[in-house]
Amino acid sequence: RRQRVLKGRSPEMVLRERLTAKPELANPLARPPDPEVLPRALQVIASAKEVSHPDS
């Protein structure tokens, strides 16, 4: 759901506009997320849900 304060735009769109307007706001040490990490993380989560729990 889009936020009203963003006037229907996604947070990523607003961020890109602000960084284009003021490049000094960008953190030079920040790197974009690795797209290969998410599928592996989802596999780990799925396998963790399948673990049987001992009776207590």
C-alpha positions as CSV (number, residue, x, y, z in Angstrom):
1,R,0.0,0.0,0.0
2,R,1.4,3.4,-1.0
3,Q,1.8,6.0,1.7
4,R,-0.2,9.2,1.4
5,V,2.8,11.3,2.3
6,L,4.6,9.8,-0.7
7,K,1.7,10.8,-3.0
8,G,1.3,7.4,-4.4
9,R,4.9,6.8,-5.2
10,S,6.9,3.9,-3.9
11,P,9.6,4.6,-1.3
12,E,12.3,3.5,-3.8
13,M,11.1,6.0,-6.3
14,V,11.2,8.8,-3.7
15,L,14.7,7.8,-2.6
16,R,16.0,7.8,-6.2
17,E,14.5,11.3,-6.8
18,R,16.1,12.6,-3.6
19,L,19.5,11.1,-4.4
20,T,19.3,12.5,-7.9
21,A,18.5,16.0,-6.5
22,K,21.2,15.8,-3.7
23,P,23.9,13.2,-4.4
24,E,25.7,14.1,-1.2
25,L,23.0,12.3,0.8
26,A,24.2,9.0,-0.6
27,N,26.3,6.8,1.7
28,P,29.5,6.0,-0.2
29,L,30.0,2.8,1.8
30,A,26.5,1.5,1.1
31,R,26.2,-1.3,-1.4
32,P,23.0,-2.5,-3.1
33,P,21.6,-5.8,-1.8
34,D,22.9,-8.9,-3.4
35,P,20.0,-10.4,-5.5
36,E,21.3,-13.9,-5.1
37,V,21.0,-13.8,-1.3
38,L,17.2,-13.6,-1.0
39,P,16.3,-17.0,-2.7
40,R,18.8,-18.8,-0.5
41,A,17.4,-17.1,2.6
42,L,13.9,-18.1,1.7
43,Q,15.1,-21.7,1.3
44,V,16.7,-21.6,4.7
45,I,13.4,-20.3,6.2
46,A,11.4,-22.9,4.4
47,S,13.6,-25.8,5.6
48,A,13.5,-24.4,9.2
49,K,9.7,-24.6,9.2
50,E,9.9,-28.3,8.2
51,V,12.0,-29.3,11.3
52,S,10.0,-31.5,13.7
53,H,9.7,-30.2,17.2
54,P,10.0,-32.6,20.2
55,D,7.0,-33.3,22.3
56,S,7.2,-31.4,25.6
